[in-house]
Amino acid sequence: MKFELPRPVLSILGLLIGFGLYALANRLAEPWQSLLIGALFALLGAGAWVYGRSGSERWIQALGALLFVYGLIRAFWLR
């Protein structure tokens, strides 16, 4: 038996977790703040890409790739 949560539930959980982690990361001093927030975006992008691949949804894969690239840029070049 495969356990899957409905998309609205996953979306709400993802938003709550994301906003919570973002708020915690904002408490850190630079450069750790930028590195952690960039890493969170990169992980979100990688997760979205894998999720899109499992359901063969190309737009989610593209969004995941964009989030991953933005996370890397945010971590290493944007401060």
N, C-alpha and C positions, 0 to 999 in steps of 0.2 A: 504494500500500500504506500503510495507516494503522498506525502503531506505538502500541500500548497496553500498558502494564504491568498485571499483575493487581492487584486491590485490596489483597491482603495485602502485596505488595511496595511499592505506593504508600503504604500505611499505615505500614510500618516506616521507609521513607525519610522520610516526613513527620515522624514522631516524632523521628528522629535529627536532622534539620535543625532542627526546632522547639526541641528541648532544647538543641542547640548554640547557636543564636542567643539563646535566653533566658539561657543561662549567660554569653555574651559581653555581653549588654545589662546584666546585673546588675553588671558591673564599672564601669559609668559612674557618674558623680556625678549627683545630682538637679539639675535637673528632666529631664535628658537620658535618664536611665534610664526614667522613667515614660513619657516621650514615645515612646521607641523601642519599648518593650514594647507600648504601646497601638497604635502603628503596625503592629507585627507581628501583633497580634490582628486589626486592621482588614484587613490584607492577606490573612490567613488566611480571614477571613469573606468577603471579596470573591472570593477564589479558590474557596471552597466554593460560593458562590452561582452563579458561572459554571459550575462543574462540575455542579452540580445542574440547572442550566438545560439543559445539553447532553444530559443523560440523562433529562430531565423527571422528576427525583426531587424532589418538593415538600419532603420533610423535610430534605433536604440544603440546599435553598434557604433554608428557615426557619432552620436552624442557622447558615448563613452570614450571614444578616441579623442574628441575635442576636450572633454573634461580632463583626461589624462595629460594631454599636452599642456593645457592651461595650468594644471597642478604643478608640472615640472617648471614651467615658466615662472609661476608664482613663488615656488620654493627657492629658485636659484637666481632670478633676475629682477623680479618686482619686489620692492621693499618700501 
